[in-house]
Amino acid sequence: MTEASQKIDTAEKREPRIGVFVCHCGHNIAGVVDVEEVSEKAKSLPGVVFSTHEMFMCADAGQQLIKDKIDELKLNRVVVASCSPRMHEPTFRRVCESAGLNRYLFEQVNLREHVSWCHMRQPEAATEKAWDLVRMAVARARQLDELPIKQVDVTPRTLVVGGGIAGLRAALDIADRGFEAVLVEKEPELGGHVRKWTHLFPADESGAQVISPLIRHVERHKLIDVMTNSKVAEFGGYIGNFDVKIENLKTHKTKTVQVGTVVVATGFRPFEPEGYYAYEQSENIVTLAQLQELPPRAELRRPSDGRIVKKLAFIGCVGSREPGKKGHEHCSRHCCSAVAQASADLKDRVDEVLILYQDIRTYGRGHEELHRLALSKHVIYSKFPREEKPTVHVDDDGNIKVTWTDVLTGDQLEFEPELLVLATAMIPPDDVAETANLFSLTRSGDGFFNPEHIKLAPLTTHTAGVMIAGAAQAAKNASESVIDASGAAAKAVGLMARGKVEIESTVSHVIPELCSACHTCITCCPYGAIAMDEEHDPPVAYVTEAKCHGCGTCAAACPSNAIIMYHSTDNQIMAMIEAYLCPTDMEQQGGN
């Protein structure tokens, strides 16, 4: 790997020969922006030797056009004005590289999200803004330098955090492909919540039936090191080369391992509905999770006195979809289907089953059939208003009375169940903040971990080499968690199988001669990528490039101007500003 202090291996300076390619994106851009006008004006910009517009630049024909023009006109800079760089910057970089051009000599302009979509009713102003952005991009392109493509070795071992169904599946998939896995679980036993549940949907199986074979395979696999009663105490390093300190919670002994990738599968915890529906006032008011943990019997019995239950009620969305200090705004997804499964099963043993619901969301494959099965068995569904929750009263004898307003009839209704079940929210574990800090993960509004991109990269995170799976990302059922786990394992295996992995070259760099060792950059770096080089006399800051995300926070904060950002240098940024505020005669002419 190139050392942080190494200078950029800048290619011999050549006269810029820039190609500009403006994309119609069907009607997404061209329906608002006059792409032909923008393309024509770009021909007048300094350094531009070719400019055109195409229907879809990301299509095979558009990519081939870029390659052909690089070869034909000896282009040494490429500007594509199209959609978001998050969507297709890697695509166009690969195109440039396949034509022999360094990937960092490519610049992309976002005309879709930044122009046409947000100014769709102002076509003239949108076209003017598009021209400004293209002009600025060309000015920046003239200042671009080649950057080296850097690689680091990958340790062929994965850390899997969490021994629930997602963690077990991920560890087994990785080991079955010939790579070592270290599985860390803080509880004494593997299996998580699924191990305790008596019924899983959509198949009528117990959690033990599903997860016991998985646990046996994991514990017997020679490539999986299972560490229960343990937690990750320290985590450092970078993609391919992470250092992990694992602490045994009983003995407090620690073990240090080196891993190349990480899968975080820390799961969830059921919401404890304190203050909801008289939950703490009666043993006969339980959560859905507690109901699923009851031992299977021929009859359903009350926890308080063992009496056989003949009248049963469920209340949905307890703690879910409830803004405020106590509640959680997210939908917990599994509850509606789990309640339908449980009610259909229990109706064979109970005379009356009532489900009070705010909304029904049986979204998954086979889930709607569970709802229909419950209805076919004469389970009663009654919808209550969102702004008027049911009320629950427990008398001195422990009898429960539920009162609510039925939305369809408008009637005030009552029901006296012998057992009341609250379908509570899935929420993040208590130590989720600690885990987020440990692995430098961001969290969404519901408290779960954010993926790198919800659609394009749903299993990877902004910490390169760290994947998330299952309910660590959001409320999910067991089958969804397993799918996630296999996907995250495939991501980890893909990195390890290559042996080496590319790291981003657009990172920060400390100029030792200017560094005053004030530690400002160290304290502000959100990725822990900067430390002090104590071997330097005097000590100065240095950047571990494999950990740097190129966010620029350190460069902005440095009071000594001792940090530069490769690919976002002062010259490149100032060129864009000057192109916008002070266009040259030639640029101004193109704008008339």
Sequence and secondary structure as in RCSB ss.txt:
>XXXX:A:sequence
MTEASQKIDTAEKREPRIGVFVCHCGHNIAGVVDVEEVSEKAKSLPGVVFSTHEMFMCADAGQQLIKDKIDELKL
NRVVVASCSPRMHEPTFRRVCESAGLNRYLFEQVNLREHVSWCHMRQPEAATEKAWDLVRMAVARARQLDELPIK
QVDVTPRTLVVGGGIAGLRAALDIADRGFEAVLVEKEPELGGHVRKWTHLFPADESGAQVISPLIRHVERHKLID
VMTNSKVAEFGGYIGNFDVKIENLKTHKTKTVQVGTVVVATGFRPFEPEGYYAYEQSENIVTLAQLQELPPRAEL
RRPSDGRIVKKLAFIGCVGSREPGKKGHEHCSRHCCSAVAQASADLKDRVDEVLILYQDIRTYGRGHEELHRLAL
SKHVIYSKFPREEKPTVHVDDDGNIKVTWTDVLTGDQLEFEPELLVLATAMIPPDDVAETANLFSLTRSGDGFFN
PEHIKLAPLTTHTAGVMIAGAAQAAKNASESVIDASGAAAKAVGLMARGKVEIESTVSHVIPELCSACHTCITCC
PYGAIAMDEEHDPPVAYVTEAKCHGCGTCAAACPSNAIIMYHSTDNQIMAMIEAYLCPTDMEQQGGN
>XXXX:A:secstr
   TTS           EEEEEE TTTTTTTTS HHHHHHHHTTSTTEEEEEEES TTSHHHHHHHHHHHHHHT 
SEEEEEES HHHHHHHHHHHHHHTT  GGGEEEEE IIIIITTSTT HHHHHHHHHHHHHHHHHHHTT      E
EEE  SEEEEE  SHHHHHHHHHHHHTT EEEEE SSSSSSTTGGG S BTTTTB HHHHHHHHHHHHHH TTEE
EE SEEEEEEEEETTEEEEEEEETTT  EEEEEESEEEE    EE   TTSTTGGG TTEEEHHHHHTS   SS 
B TTT  B  EEEEEEEESBS  SSSSBSS  SSHHHHHHHHHHHHTTT SEEEEEES     STTHHHHHHHHH
HTT EEEE  TTS  EEEE TT  EEEEEE TTT  EEEE  SEEEEEE EE  TTHHHHHHHHT  B TTSSB 
 SBTTTBSSB SSTTEEE GGGTS   HHHHHHHHHHHHHHHHHHHHHSEEEE S  EEE TTT     HHHHH 
TT  EEEETTSSS EEEE TTT     HHHHH TT  EEETTS HHHHHHHHHHHHS  HHHHHHH 
